[in-house]
Amino acid sequence: MRKILGWVLLFLLSLAPIEQNLASGAKLYEQYCANCHGLSGEGGIGLPLKSRKLGRQLSDSYIISTIKHGRKGRLMPEFAKTLSSPEINQIVKHLRSWHIMQPPVYTKTIIQGDYNNGKKIYQAECAKCHGANLEGSAEGTGVTKSRPRKAVVAAPALSNPGFLRAAPDEMLKKIITEGREDLEMPAFGTKFANNEINDLVVYIRKRGTMLSAQWRSDPENKINPIFKFYESPYGMEETKNNLYDAIRGLNFRAYKPRHLEQDLIKKDEDYIINKTQTVFRFCNFKLLNDFLKIEPRLGVILPCNATVLKNAEGKILVVIPNLARIILMFNNRQLEEKTSEIIGILDEMVEEALL
């Protein structure tokens, strides 16, 4: 009996480090991952992580590489300098605790096939979701149910160097064959022969590698100012009236102008709000919805605003956000391309007001 109790005690003691690692992994996940992927892996700005398909298809080495190196030009940062290898391993163990299944192990075998036939299959079957140049869906990242798009989760970029670095050929083939119903990706194993799927893997790998240079890690032009200043040839009231007319003339929904500090400071009898600073708020909801589909975090800022103010020299200035600079903080090429549209509209608005 004493011997049996001893074995039980040893078994329980052997579990203690595992439980401790899981607890540490849960804490690290909550600190570094939950804001984007959801506290329980349900997804949000980031992709959902809690699915049985993920447990069966993604290897530990793929997840580790993804955490370390992230996704260039996307929301997923690289944590190689932030988290140690043991900490990353603890996060992976925490993710695995959701699935309770043996993770797959892939070799580094390079699949051989017909590139041209793979291209033909890709353009016919995959380009409509993953993009003609493997750039991913133009409908953003993460999970959304509040804004209409083709799928709850947008198809990822297959040319992203972080993805290509993490995903071996065997894993690509498995996902293509089995599909991901949780991400609304069909299984192509019932439609194409084994050699045709090999051809598709070869095309994705080779074409993706050729296109991977388009993805960058760090936003460019960080030194550009966050605001753009325009000097008005008119007085304060005339400038404000002209700007308000220009806003409405471009079919924006215009809100009542207010002083810049209004409602932003404590009401104090001794404090006088500076009435030489007036902010104009306006919105094109179609454009805003297009932005939010790509980047939900834009909901915390109002990209459409302009301020009229008098500086210390008595000059009247119109100030608008430099969206070409601000948008770089989100490190998302799709968002940057969309931004060029609204930048042109804002420039036209100011030009009209100051003619």
C-alpha atoms as a printed R data frame, in Angstrom:
    type eleno elety resid chain resno       x      y       z
1   ATOM     1    CA   MET     A     1   0.000  0.000   0.000
2   ATOM     2    CA   ARG     A     2   2.804  2.376   0.909
3   ATOM     3    CA   LYS     A     3   4.475  1.645  -2.418
4   ATOM     4    CA   ILE     A     4   1.271  2.453  -4.332
5   ATOM     5    CA   LEU     A     5   0.864  5.721  -2.450
6   ATOM     6    CA   GLY     A     6   4.459  6.569  -3.309
7   ATOM     7    CA   TRP     A     7   3.807  6.038  -7.032
8   ATOM     8    CA   VAL     A     8   0.663  8.191  -6.846
9   ATOM     9    CA   LEU     A     9   2.625 10.945  -5.126
10  ATOM    10    CA   LEU     A    10   5.355 10.809  -7.777
11  ATOM    11    CA   PHE     A    11   2.721 10.979 -10.521
12  ATOM    12    CA   LEU     A    12   1.074 14.054  -8.980
13  ATOM    13    CA   LEU     A    13   4.431 15.719  -8.527
14  ATOM    14    CA   SER     A    14   5.246 15.057 -12.184
15  ATOM    15    CA   LEU     A    15   2.105 16.918 -13.192
16  ATOM    16    CA   ALA     A    16   2.965 20.016 -11.187
17  ATOM    17    CA   PRO     A    17   5.469 21.499 -13.682
18  ATOM    18    CA   ILE     A    18   2.990 20.922 -16.528
19  ATOM    19    CA   GLU     A    19   0.215 22.708 -14.642
20  ATOM    20    CA   GLN     A    20   2.623 25.497 -13.773
21  ATOM    21    CA   ASN     A    21   3.642 25.862 -17.419
22  ATOM    22    CA   LEU     A    22   0.008 25.982 -18.485
23  ATOM    23    CA   ALA     A    23  -0.735 28.643 -15.907
24  ATOM    24    CA   SER     A    24   2.289 30.660 -17.055
25  ATOM    25    CA   GLY     A    25   1.260 30.156 -20.680
26  ATOM    26    CA   ALA     A    26  -2.260 31.370 -19.913
27  ATOM    27    CA   LYS     A    27  -0.863 34.472 -18.223
28  ATOM    28    CA   LEU     A    28   1.492 35.200 -21.125
29  ATOM    29    CA   TYR     A    29  -1.292 34.621 -23.641
30  ATOM    30    CA   GLU     A    30  -3.552 37.034 -21.782
31  ATOM    31    CA   GLN     A    31  -0.802 39.647 -21.725
32  ATOM    32    CA   TYR     A    32   0.450 39.396 -25.302
33  ATOM    33    CA   CYS     A    33  -2.211 37.661 -27.411
34  ATOM    34    CA   ALA     A    34  -5.720 38.044 -25.985
35  ATOM    35    CA   ASN     A    35  -6.224 41.663 -27.088
36  ATOM    36    CA   CYS     A    36  -6.248 40.538 -30.716
37  ATOM    37    CA   HIS     A    37  -7.144 36.836 -30.614
38  ATOM    38    CA   GLY     A    38  -9.672 36.919 -27.779
39  ATOM    39    CA   LEU     A    39  -9.302 35.712 -24.211
40  ATOM    40    CA   SER     A    40 -10.566 32.251 -25.165
41  ATOM    41    CA   GLY     A    41  -9.135 32.222 -28.683
42  ATOM    42    CA   GLU     A    42 -12.431 33.194 -30.300
43  ATOM    43    CA   GLY     A    43 -10.714 35.776 -32.497
44  ATOM    44    CA   GLY     A    44 -11.180 39.506 -32.907
45  ATOM    45    CA   ILE     A    45  -8.730 41.786 -34.663
46  ATOM    46    CA   GLY     A    46  -6.630 38.630 -34.956
47  ATOM    47    CA   LEU     A    47  -7.630 35.233 -36.293
48  ATOM    48    CA   PRO     A    48  -9.525 32.696 -34.149
49  ATOM    49    CA   LEU     A    49  -7.218 30.150 -32.541
50  ATOM    50    CA   LYS     A    50  -9.643 27.799 -30.814
51  ATOM    51    CA   SER     A    51 -10.725 25.279 -33.411
52  ATOM    52    CA   ARG     A    52 -10.257 21.542 -33.815
53  ATOM    53    CA   LYS     A    53  -8.958 21.992 -37.361
54  ATOM    54    CA   LEU     A    54  -6.231 24.256 -36.050
55  ATOM    55    CA   GLY     A    55  -5.292 21.600 -33.529
56  ATOM    56    CA   ARG     A    56  -5.067 18.946 -36.239
57  ATOM    57    CA   GLN     A    57  -3.371 20.966 -38.965
58  ATOM    58    CA   LEU     A    58  -0.954 23.455 -37.408
59  ATOM    59    CA   SER     A    59   2.242 22.087 -35.946
60  ATOM    60    CA   ASP     A    60   3.917 23.439 -32.840
61  ATOM    61    CA   SER     A    61   6.865 24.589 -34.957
62  ATOM    62    CA   TYR     A    62   4.500 26.587 -37.202
63  ATOM    63    CA   ILE     A    63   2.914 28.335 -34.209
64  ATOM    64    CA   ILE     A    64   6.318 29.007 -32.619
65  ATOM    65    CA   SER     A    65   7.664 30.499 -35.858
66  ATOM    66    CA   THR     A    66   4.530 32.639 -36.242
67  ATOM    67    CA   ILE     A    67   4.873 34.042 -32.719
68  ATOM    68    CA   LYS     A    68   8.588 34.686 -33.175
69  ATOM    69    CA   HIS     A    69   8.519 36.282 -36.605
70  ATOM    70    CA   GLY     A    70   4.934 37.552 -36.958
71  ATOM    71    CA   ARG     A    71   3.497 38.688 -40.269
72  ATOM    72    CA   LYS     A    72   5.193 41.555 -42.079
73  ATOM    73    CA   GLY     A    73   2.851 44.340 -43.103
74  ATOM    74    CA   ARG     A    74   0.060 42.927 -40.947
75  ATOM    75    CA   LEU     A    75  -1.161 43.348 -37.385
76  ATOM    76    CA   MET     A    76   0.717 40.320 -36.048
77  ATOM    77    CA   PRO     A    77   4.027 41.605 -34.588
78  ATOM    78    CA   GLU     A    78   7.174 39.577 -34.109
79  ATOM    79    CA   PHE     A    79   7.871 38.584 -30.518
80  ATOM    80    CA   ALA     A    80  11.379 37.172 -30.981
81  ATOM    81    CA   LYS     A    81  12.870 40.066 -28.984
82  ATOM    82    CA   THR     A    82   9.985 40.316 -26.514
83  ATOM    83    CA   LEU     A    83   9.467 36.706 -25.459
84  ATOM    84    CA   SER     A    84  12.038 34.043 -24.709
85  ATOM    85    CA   SER     A    85  11.843 30.596 -26.307
86  ATOM    86    CA   PRO     A    86  10.596 29.021 -23.042
87  ATOM    87    CA   GLU     A    87   7.863 31.676 -22.793
88  ATOM    88    CA   ILE     A    88   6.764 31.056 -26.381
89  ATOM    89    CA   ASN     A    89   6.687 27.328 -25.677
90  ATOM    90    CA   GLN     A    90   4.451 27.987 -22.671
91  ATOM    91    CA   ILE     A    91   2.019 29.946 -24.843
92  ATOM    92    CA   VAL     A    92   1.942 27.061 -27.333
93  ATOM    93    CA   LYS     A    93   1.188 24.621 -24.505
94  ATOM    94    CA   HIS     A    94  -1.648 26.863 -23.413
95  ATOM    95    CA   LEU     A    95  -3.083 26.862 -26.962
96  ATOM    96    CA   ARG     A    96  -2.771 23.080 -27.111
97  ATOM    97    CA   SER     A    97  -4.693 22.738 -23.856
98  ATOM    98    CA   TRP     A    98  -7.773 23.929 -25.762
99  ATOM    99    CA   HIS     A    99  -7.618 21.092 -28.266
100 ATOM   100    CA   ILE     A   100  -6.430 18.103 -26.209
101 ATOM   101    CA   MET     A   101  -5.040 16.264 -29.229
102 ATOM   102    CA   GLN     A   102  -1.633 15.262 -30.534
103 ATOM   103    CA   PRO     A   103  -0.295 18.060 -32.755
104 ATOM   104    CA   PRO     A   104   0.933 17.145 -36.241
105 ATOM   105    CA   VAL     A   105   4.636 16.952 -37.004
106 ATOM   106    CA   TYR     A   106   5.790 17.843 -40.513
107 ATOM   107    CA   THR     A   107   9.091 17.208 -42.232
108 ATOM   108    CA   LYS     A   108  10.926 19.744 -44.367
109 ATOM   109    CA   THR     A   109  10.316 17.678 -47.500
110 ATOM   110    CA   ILE     A   110   9.980 19.880 -50.584
111 ATOM   111    CA   ILE     A   111   6.998 18.791 -52.647
112 ATOM   112    CA   GLN     A   112   7.585 18.456 -56.397
113 ATOM   113    CA   GLY     A   113   5.012 19.295 -59.054
114 ATOM   114    CA   ASP     A   114   3.995 21.234 -62.154
115 ATOM   115    CA   TYR     A   115   4.202 24.994 -61.483
116 ATOM   116    CA   ASN     A   116   2.135 25.989 -64.531
117 ATOM   117    CA   ASN     A   117  -0.665 23.576 -63.726
118 ATOM   118    CA   GLY     A   118  -0.622 24.768 -60.128
119 ATOM   119    CA   LYS     A   119  -0.970 28.350 -61.376
120 ATOM   120    CA   LYS     A   120  -3.975 27.344 -63.469
121 ATOM   121    CA   ILE     A   121  -5.656 25.669 -60.474
122 ATOM   122    CA   TYR     A   122  -4.836 28.583 -58.160
123 ATOM   123    CA   GLN     A   123  -6.320 31.201 -60.466
124 ATOM   124    CA   ALA     A   124  -9.465 29.122 -60.938
125 ATOM   125    CA   GLU     A   125 -10.028 28.063 -57.324
126 ATOM   126    CA   CYS     A   126  -8.016 30.190 -54.894
127 ATOM   127    CA   ALA     A   127  -7.507 33.683 -56.334
128 ATOM   128    CA   LYS     A   128 -11.077 34.776 -55.612
129 ATOM   129    CA   CYS     A   129 -10.339 34.554 -51.875
130 ATOM   130    CA   HIS     A   130  -6.555 34.742 -51.493
131 ATOM   131    CA   GLY     A   131  -5.971 37.306 -54.252
132 ATOM   132    CA   ALA     A   132  -4.585 37.015 -57.780
133 ATOM   133    CA   ASN     A   133  -1.072 37.692 -56.427
134 ATOM   134    CA   LEU     A   134  -1.470 35.757 -53.169
135 ATOM   135    CA   GLU     A   135  -1.897 39.089 -51.346
136 ATOM   136    CA   GLY     A   136  -4.891 37.946 -49.321
137 ATOM   137    CA   SER     A   137  -8.441 39.194 -49.192
138 ATOM   138    CA   ALA     A   138  -8.937 42.936 -49.571
139 ATOM   139    CA   GLU     A   139 -11.527 42.773 -46.793
140 ATOM   140    CA   GLY     A   140  -9.190 43.048 -43.841
141 ATOM   141    CA   THR     A   141  -8.045 40.733 -41.093
142 ATOM   142    CA   GLY     A   142  -9.505 38.999 -38.071
143 ATOM   143    CA   VAL     A   143 -13.123 38.157 -37.338
144 ATOM   144    CA   THR     A   144 -16.091 40.377 -38.063
145 ATOM   145    CA   LYS     A   145 -19.811 39.762 -37.896
146 ATOM   146    CA   SER     A   146 -20.933 43.378 -37.705
147 ATOM   147    CA   ARG     A   147 -19.836 44.410 -41.204
148 ATOM   148    CA   PRO     A   148 -20.694 42.522 -44.392
149 ATOM   149    CA   ARG     A   149 -17.937 40.738 -46.256
150 ATOM   150    CA   LYS     A   150 -17.572 37.459 -48.129
151 ATOM   151    CA   ALA     A   151 -16.476 35.459 -45.109
152 ATOM   152    CA   VAL     A   152 -16.438 35.969 -41.351
153 ATOM   153    CA   VAL     A   153 -12.647 35.549 -41.509
154 ATOM   154    CA   ALA     A   154 -10.844 37.126 -44.466
155 ATOM   155    CA   ALA     A   155  -8.539 34.828 -46.443
156 ATOM   156    CA   PRO     A   156  -4.892 35.380 -45.411
157 ATOM   157    CA   ALA     A   157  -2.002 36.393 -47.664
158 ATOM   158    CA   LEU     A   158  -0.079 33.375 -48.957
159 ATOM   159    CA   SER     A   159   2.848 35.503 -50.120
160 ATOM   160    CA   ASN     A   160   3.615 36.853 -46.651
161 ATOM   161    CA   PRO     A   161   7.211 35.900 -45.768
162 ATOM   162    CA   GLY     A   162   6.238 35.132 -42.182
163 ATOM   163    CA   PHE     A   163   3.672 32.597 -43.360
164 ATOM   164    CA   LEU     A   164   5.977 31.034 -45.956
165 ATOM   165    CA   ARG     A   165   8.741 30.751 -43.383
166 ATOM   166    CA   ALA     A   166   6.495 29.026 -40.863
167 ATOM   167    CA   ALA     A   167   4.467 26.714 -43.124
168 ATOM   168    CA   PRO     A   168   6.222 23.634 -44.599
169 ATOM   169    CA   ASP     A   169   4.987 22.122 -47.857
170 ATOM   170    CA   GLU     A   170   3.411 19.162 -46.050
171 ATOM   171    CA   MET     A   171   1.261 21.503 -43.967
172 ATOM   172    CA   LEU     A   172   0.142 23.462 -47.026
173 ATOM   173    CA   LYS     A   173  -0.885 20.221 -48.690
174 ATOM   174    CA   LYS     A   174  -2.803 19.028 -45.628
175 ATOM   175    CA   ILE     A   175  -4.774 22.271 -45.338
176 ATOM   176    CA   ILE     A   176  -5.573 22.356 -49.063
177 ATOM   177    CA   THR     A   177  -6.667 18.724 -48.950
178 ATOM   178    CA   GLU     A   178  -8.793 18.924 -45.786
179 ATOM   179    CA   GLY     A   179  -9.961 22.551 -45.966
180 ATOM   180    CA   ARG     A   180 -10.833 24.708 -42.969
181 ATOM   181    CA   GLU     A   181 -14.584 24.774 -42.480
182 ATOM   182    CA   ASP     A   182 -14.114 27.002 -39.440
183 ATOM   183    CA   LEU     A   183 -12.602 29.592 -41.807
184 ATOM   184    CA   GLU     A   184 -15.023 28.783 -44.654
185 ATOM   185    CA   MET     A   185 -12.266 27.204 -46.776
186 ATOM   186    CA   PRO     A   186 -13.449 24.170 -48.771
187 ATOM   187    CA   ALA     A   187 -11.633 20.829 -48.859
188 ATOM   188    CA   PHE     A   188 -10.030 20.328 -52.263
189 ATOM   189    CA   GLY     A   189  -9.025 16.733 -51.629
190 ATOM   190    CA   THR     A   190 -12.343 15.540 -53.011
191 ATOM   191    CA   LYS     A   191 -12.021 17.669 -56.164
192 ATOM   192    CA   PHE     A   192  -8.405 17.288 -57.204
193 ATOM   193    CA   ALA     A   193  -6.014 14.365 -57.501
194 ATOM   194    CA   ASN     A   194  -2.974 14.089 -55.256
195 ATOM   195    CA   ASN     A   195  -0.578 15.263 -57.980
196 ATOM   196    CA   GLU     A   196  -2.764 18.300 -58.730
197 ATOM   197    CA   ILE     A   197  -2.645 19.368 -55.081
198 ATOM   198    CA   ASN     A   198   1.132 18.951 -55.250
199 ATOM   199    CA   ASP     A   199   1.125 21.280 -58.266
200 ATOM   200    CA   LEU     A   200  -0.836 23.846 -56.278
201 ATOM   201    CA   VAL     A   201   1.603 23.675 -53.357
202 ATOM   202    CA   VAL     A   202   4.531 24.178 -55.750
203 ATOM   203    CA   TYR     A   203   2.888 27.255 -57.270
204 ATOM   204    CA   ILE     A   204   2.048 28.806 -53.895
205 ATOM   205    CA   ARG     A   205   5.573 28.225 -52.607
206 ATOM   206    CA   LYS     A   206   7.433 29.506 -55.664
207 ATOM   207    CA   ARG     A   207   5.127 32.359 -56.588
208 ATOM   208    CA   GLY     A   208   4.705 33.374 -52.956
209 ATOM   209    CA   THR     A   209   8.477 33.484 -52.466
210 ATOM   210    CA   MET     A   210   8.877 35.697 -55.545
211 ATOM   211    CA   LEU     A   211   6.249 38.108 -54.200
212 ATOM   212    CA   SER     A   212   7.348 38.027 -50.563
213 ATOM   213    CA   ALA     A   213   9.673 41.018 -50.969
214 ATOM   214    CA   GLN     A   214   6.645 43.314 -51.208
215 ATOM   215    CA   TRP     A   215   5.995 42.865 -47.489
216 ATOM   216    CA   ARG     A   216   7.923 45.113 -45.098
217 ATOM   217    CA   SER     A   217   8.347 45.042 -41.355
218 ATOM   218    CA   ASP     A   218   8.522 48.689 -40.364
219 ATOM   219    CA   PRO     A   219   6.348 51.552 -41.578
220 ATOM   220    CA   GLU     A   220   8.165 54.045 -43.777
221 ATOM   221    CA   ASN     A   221   8.260 57.833 -43.532
222 ATOM   222    CA   LYS     A   222   7.974 57.909 -39.742
223 ATOM   223    CA   ILE     A   223   9.518 61.382 -39.677
224 ATOM   224    CA   ASN     A   224   6.629 62.973 -41.574
225 ATOM   225    CA   PRO     A   225   4.432 65.240 -39.399
226 ATOM   226    CA   ILE     A   226   1.153 63.898 -38.017
227 ATOM   227    CA   PHE     A   227  -0.734 67.073 -38.997
228 ATOM   228    CA   LYS     A   228  -0.862 69.167 -42.158
229 ATOM   229    CA   PHE     A   229  -1.097 72.972 -41.789
230 ATOM   230    CA   TYR     A   230  -2.599 75.346 -44.356
231 ATOM   231    CA   GLU     A   231  -2.548 79.134 -43.997
232 ATOM   232    CA   SER     A   232  -5.866 80.793 -44.807
233 ATOM   233    CA   PRO     A   233  -6.073 84.094 -46.731
234 ATOM   234    CA   TYR     A   234  -9.330 84.872 -44.909
235 ATOM   235    CA   GLY     A   235 -10.331 85.869 -41.391
236 ATOM   236    CA   MET     A   236 -11.422 83.408 -38.718
237 ATOM   237    CA   GLU     A   237 -15.197 83.473 -39.350
238 ATOM   238    CA   GLU     A   238 -14.925 83.467 -43.131
239 ATOM   239    CA   THR     A   239 -12.472 80.561 -43.032
240 ATOM   240    CA   LYS     A   240 -14.822 78.563 -40.803
241 ATOM   241    CA   ASN     A   241 -17.805 79.257 -43.025
242 ATOM   242    CA   ASN     A   242 -15.870 78.322 -46.160
243 ATOM   243    CA   LEU     A   243 -14.647 75.089 -44.596
244 ATOM   244    CA   TYR     A   244 -18.128 74.107 -43.424
245 ATOM   245    CA   ASP     A   245 -19.511 74.731 -46.922
246 ATOM   246    CA   ALA     A   246 -16.705 72.660 -48.480
247 ATOM   247    CA   ILE     A   247 -17.379 69.768 -46.086
248 ATOM   248    CA   ARG     A   248 -21.050 69.658 -46.993
249 ATOM   249    CA   GLY     A   249 -20.268 70.157 -50.671
250 ATOM   250    CA   LEU     A   250 -18.314 66.883 -50.671
251 ATOM   251    CA   ASN     A   251 -21.333 64.995 -49.286
252 ATOM   252    CA   PHE     A   252 -19.913 64.427 -45.821
253 ATOM   253    CA   ARG     A   253 -22.241 64.076 -42.875
254 ATOM   254    CA   ALA     A   254 -21.305 67.268 -41.015
255 ATOM   255    CA   TYR     A   255 -21.676 67.651 -37.253
256 ATOM   256    CA   LYS     A   256 -22.019 70.877 -35.350
257 ATOM   257    CA   PRO     A   257 -18.603 72.604 -35.013
258 ATOM   258    CA   ARG     A   258 -17.305 73.081 -31.490
259 ATOM   259    CA   HIS     A   259 -14.313 74.583 -29.774
260 ATOM   260    CA   LEU     A   260 -11.334 72.272 -29.646
261 ATOM   261    CA   GLU     A   261 -11.214 71.977 -25.839
262 ATOM   262    CA   GLN     A   262 -14.982 71.812 -25.369
263 ATOM   263    CA   ASP     A   263 -16.083 68.853 -23.218
264 ATOM   264    CA   LEU     A   264 -12.454 67.741 -22.878
265 ATOM   265    CA   ILE     A   265 -11.543 69.655 -19.741
266 ATOM   266    CA   LYS     A   266 -13.026 70.041 -16.282
267 ATOM   267    CA   LYS     A   267 -15.530 72.822 -16.003
268 ATOM   268    CA   ASP     A   268 -13.871 75.495 -13.971
269 ATOM   269    CA   GLU     A   269 -15.089 79.034 -13.482
270 ATOM   270    CA   ASP     A   270 -11.527 80.259 -13.733
271 ATOM   271    CA   TYR     A   271 -10.861 78.480 -17.043
272 ATOM   272    CA   ILE     A   272 -11.856 80.156 -20.292
273 ATOM   273    CA   ILE     A   273 -12.065 77.928 -23.386
274 ATOM   274    CA   ASN     A   274  -9.935 79.187 -26.245
275 ATOM   275    CA   LYS     A   275 -12.522 80.244 -28.823
276 ATOM   276    CA   THR     A   276  -9.886 80.760 -31.518
277 ATOM   277    CA   GLN     A   277  -9.690 76.982 -31.964
278 ATOM   278    CA   THR     A   278 -12.710 75.373 -33.648
279 ATOM   279    CA   VAL     A   279 -12.874 71.719 -34.670
280 ATOM   280    CA   PHE     A   280 -15.106 70.424 -37.479
281 ATOM   281    CA   ARG     A   281 -16.189 66.776 -37.385
282 ATOM   282    CA   PHE     A   282 -17.618 65.024 -40.414
283 ATOM   283    CA   CYS     A   283 -17.920 61.548 -41.866
284 ATOM   284    CA   ASN     A   284 -18.593 59.534 -44.997
285 ATOM   285    CA   PHE     A   285 -20.024 56.358 -43.509
286 ATOM   286    CA   LYS     A   286 -19.362 54.236 -46.583
287 ATOM   287    CA   LEU     A   287 -15.684 55.134 -46.501
288 ATOM   288    CA   LEU     A   288 -15.541 54.628 -42.745
289 ATOM   289    CA   ASN     A   289 -17.157 51.202 -43.065
290 ATOM   290    CA   ASP     A   290 -14.602 50.263 -45.733
291 ATOM   291    CA   PHE     A   291 -11.828 51.304 -43.359
292 ATOM   292    CA   LEU     A   292 -13.274 49.374 -40.425
293 ATOM   293    CA   LYS     A   293 -13.562 46.190 -42.462
294 ATOM   294    CA   ILE     A   294  -9.825 46.357 -43.011
295 ATOM   295    CA   GLU     A   295  -8.828 47.649 -39.574
296 ATOM   296    CA   PRO     A   296 -11.335 47.559 -36.689
297 ATOM   297    CA   ARG     A   297  -8.985 49.564 -34.450
298 ATOM   298    CA   LEU     A   298  -9.760 52.641 -36.536
299 ATOM   299    CA   GLY     A   299 -12.988 52.806 -34.547
300 ATOM   300    CA   VAL     A   300 -11.057 54.487 -31.735
301 ATOM   301    CA   ILE     A   301 -10.231 57.523 -33.893
302 ATOM   302    CA   LEU     A   302 -12.280 59.730 -36.176
303 ATOM   303    CA   PRO     A   303 -10.196 60.123 -39.334
304 ATOM   304    CA   CYS     A   304 -12.402 62.952 -40.656
305 ATOM   305    CA   ASN     A   305 -11.811 66.160 -38.744
306 ATOM   306    CA   ALA     A   306 -10.349 69.590 -39.359
307 ATOM   307    CA   THR     A   307  -9.437 72.445 -37.015
308 ATOM   308    CA   VAL     A   308  -9.402 76.170 -37.682
309 ATOM   309    CA   LEU     A   309  -7.186 78.138 -35.294
310 ATOM   310    CA   LYS     A   310  -5.310 81.371 -34.847
311 ATOM   311    CA   ASN     A   311  -1.627 80.926 -34.003
312 ATOM   312    CA   ALA     A   312   0.611 83.140 -31.874
313 ATOM   313    CA   GLU     A   313   1.452 85.271 -34.902
314 ATOM   314    CA   GLY     A   314  -2.220 85.947 -35.590
315 ATOM   315    CA   LYS     A   315  -2.357 83.782 -38.730
316 ATOM   316    CA   ILE     A   316  -5.469 81.713 -39.435
317 ATOM   317    CA   LEU     A   317  -4.614 78.062 -40.071
318 ATOM   318    CA   VAL     A   318  -6.587 75.037 -41.200
319 ATOM   319    CA   VAL     A   319  -5.188 71.848 -39.656
320 ATOM   320    CA   ILE     A   320  -6.072 68.345 -40.820
321 ATOM   321    CA   PRO     A   321  -4.632 64.940 -39.828
322 ATOM   322    CA   ASN     A   322  -1.862 63.712 -42.105
323 ATOM   323    CA   LEU     A   323  -3.516 60.358 -42.752
324 ATOM   324    CA   ALA     A   324  -0.631 59.203 -44.943
325 ATOM   325    CA   ARG     A   325   1.511 59.317 -41.774
326 ATOM   326    CA   ILE     A   326  -1.054 58.236 -39.174
327 ATOM   327    CA   ILE     A   327  -2.150 55.175 -41.112
328 ATOM   328    CA   LEU     A   328   1.424 53.825 -41.068
329 ATOM   329    CA   MET     A   329   1.011 53.133 -37.359
330 ATOM   330    CA   PHE     A   330  -1.338 50.281 -38.291
331 ATOM   331    CA   ASN     A   331   1.262 48.684 -40.605
332 ATOM   332    CA   ASN     A   332  -1.298 47.408 -43.106
333 ATOM   333    CA   ARG     A   333  -0.752 47.861 -46.848
334 ATOM   334    CA   GLN     A   334  -4.435 47.367 -47.669
335 ATOM   335    CA   LEU     A   335  -5.276 50.191 -45.287
336 ATOM   336    CA   GLU     A   336  -2.602 52.432 -46.789
337 ATOM   337    CA   GLU     A   337  -3.977 51.888 -50.301
338 ATOM   338    CA   LYS     A   338  -7.507 52.701 -49.125
339 ATOM   339    CA   THR     A   339  -6.257 55.819 -47.348
340 ATOM   340    CA   SER     A   340  -5.111 57.427 -50.599
341 ATOM   341    CA   GLU     A   341  -8.778 57.810 -51.564
342 ATOM   342    CA   ILE     A   342  -9.757 59.849 -48.515
343 ATOM   343    CA   ILE     A   343  -6.501 61.858 -48.582
344 ATOM   344    CA   GLY     A   344  -7.473 63.168 -52.007
345 ATOM   345    CA   ILE     A   345 -10.925 64.123 -50.736
346 ATOM   346    CA   LEU     A   346  -9.530 65.994 -47.705
347 ATOM   347    CA   ASP     A   347  -7.021 67.872 -49.864
348 ATOM   348    CA   GLU     A   348  -9.840 68.856 -52.222
349 ATOM   349    CA   MET     A   349 -11.910 70.038 -49.243
350 ATOM   350    CA   VAL     A   350  -9.162 72.337 -47.951
351 ATOM   351    CA   GLU     A   351  -8.345 73.647 -51.425
352 ATOM   352    CA   GLU     A   352 -12.014 74.519 -51.954
353 ATOM   353    CA   ALA     A   353 -12.243 76.311 -48.605
354 ATOM   354    CA   LEU     A   354  -9.108 78.408 -49.137
355 ATOM   355    CA   LEU     A   355  -9.560 79.428 -52.773
